[in-house]
Amino acid sequence: MAKTANNKKGGAGKSTSTGKSAQNKKAAAKRADARPSRAKSQQKPQQKARASRPAEKKGFMKFLRDVRVEMGKVTWPTRKDLAQSTLVVLVAVAIAAAYTAVLDFGFSRIIDAVVNLLT
């Protein structure tokens, strides 16, 4: 209800917000005028970052060292977790193989029946 009462009083809130926005526009215009234009000698921030980086070492040995460091950060599963995951995969593969075998057997019976009818 407080908002409705303020709006009915003549919009005092509107005049102050309009005044502030006008001030903000003037300040933005001053900042834009004060900005120096970018000279060709000035580099973009990305170019400066690239230029300041030391030359990266290249080579197979550095790659192997980096791999070793990254492999040390890996959270390896316990033997129990590994056994459970392996069991789940083996059961899923057995179910998929059984399903495929049943479909293969059924389709081969249907095809044999159709071929026998045609001959």
N, C-alpha and C positions, 0 to 999 in steps of 0.2 A: 504494500500500500504506500510505502514511502516514495517509490518511484512515480506512482500516479500523482501524488500530491506535488512533487517537484515539477512534473510536466505541466500541471494546471496553473502553476504560479507565473507563467509567462515565459517559460523556457529559459530560465537563467543559466541552466547547464549548457544550453546550445551556444550561447554567446561566448562563454569562456572557452569551449572546445574549439569554436571557430577561430577565436583569437590565437589559441595555441597552434592550430594548424597553419595559420598565416605566418606565425613566428618561425615554425619549423621549416616552411618553404623558403623564407628569407635566409635562414641559417644554412640550408642546403645549397642555395644559390651562392652564398658567400664561400662556402667550402669548395664548390665547383670552380669558382673563379680563382681561388687561392691555389688550386692544384697545378703544379707545373706539368707541362706536356712531357710525355715520355720521349727521351732522346734516343737516338740509335745506339749510343754507347751503353745505355742502361739495358740490362738483360732481364728477361722474364724470370720469376722465381724458380721455375723448373730448370731453366738453363743454368742458373747460378748453382743449384743443388747438384746438377750433373758435373759442372766444372769443378766443384769443391771436393767431390768424391775422389778417394785415392783409386788408382788403377787397380781393378780387380785382378787377383791372381787367377790364371787359367791353367788348366792341366788336369790330367787324370788323377794325380795324387791328391789334389785339393778336393776333387769330387769324392774320392774315397773317404777322406777325412770328414767331409760334410755328411756323407751317408752314415758314417759311424756315429757322429754326434746325434743325428736325427733318430737313428735306431735306438739310441739310449733314452730318448724321450718317449718312446712308445710304451704304452701300458700293456704288458703281455698278459695273456690269460693264464690262470693257474692250470695245473694238470687236470683237476676235476672239471673245470669249465671247458677245457679242450675236449675231454672225453665225452661230456654231455653234448657238446655241439657236434662232434663227430657222429655220435649215436643218432642225433636228430637228422643229420644229413643222410646217413645210411638208411634210416627208416623211410624218409621221404623218397629216396631213390628207389627203394624196394616197392613202395606203393605205386609210384609212377610206372615202374617196369611191369608190375602186375596188371595195372589198368591197361597199358599198351598191349600186353599179351592177350588179355581178354578181348579187346577190340579187334586185334589182328585175327584171333581165332574166329570170332563172330563174322567178320567181313569175309574171311576166306571161305567159310561155310556158305555164306550168301552167294558169293561169286561162283563157287562150285555148283550150287543148285541152279543158278541162272544158266551157266554153260551147259549143264546136263539137259536142261529144258530145250535149249536151242539146237542141240545136236541129236 
